[in-house]
Amino acid sequence: MGLEYAVAIGGEVRALIDLHKHEEAQRLAKENLETIMGPWFKAYLVQITAMQGDTLMAQKYLNNLETANLPPRYLAWGYWGIGKAKKAIETYQQLEPTDWEYFGAMDGLRRLGEKYPDVKASKEYEELISNFYTAWGLNPDGSFPKD
C-alpha cells in the first residue's frame, strides 16, 4: 500500500471521527494498523475508543503507543485523545523541528486546542503553534514571509 493511499485513509478516519461514526472509524483504523501509517491509526484508536466511553481499551491502546518507541507526535495525539491535555502539551514540546513538517502533528495540536480552550489560551500552546508555522516556512504568527 502506498503512502498516498494510507494518508487518504487517515483522512477518512479523521472525517468519520468528526462525524461521530466511531464504529466505522474504528473498523477502518484497525484494518490499516499494518500500513506505513500504522502509528497514526493506533493513536486514532485511543481517541475513538475514549469517545465511545471505553476508557479501559483506550488506555490499552495508549499503553501500546507508549511502549512502541515512536516519535512524540503519535503519543501527543493519543494523550489528548484520552483527555490528558497537559501530558499532550508536554509531549508536543518534545517534538523535533522536523516533526512539525507532518501535518498530523499540527492537526492534533489544533484539535487539542479546540477541545480544551484553557490549553489553547496558554503560552505553551502559542509557542507550539509558532513552531509549526516556522517549520512550514511561515512567520511565527502564521503570515507569509515578505521575501
Secondary structure, DSSP 8 states (H G I E B T S, - for coil): --HHHHHHHHHHHHHHHHTT-HHHHHHHHHHTTTSTTHHHHHHHHHHHHHHTT-HHHHHHHHHHHHHTT--HHHHHHHHHHTT-HHHHHHHHTT--GGGGGSHHHHHHHHHHHHH-HHHHTSHHHHHHHHHHHHHTTS-TTS-----
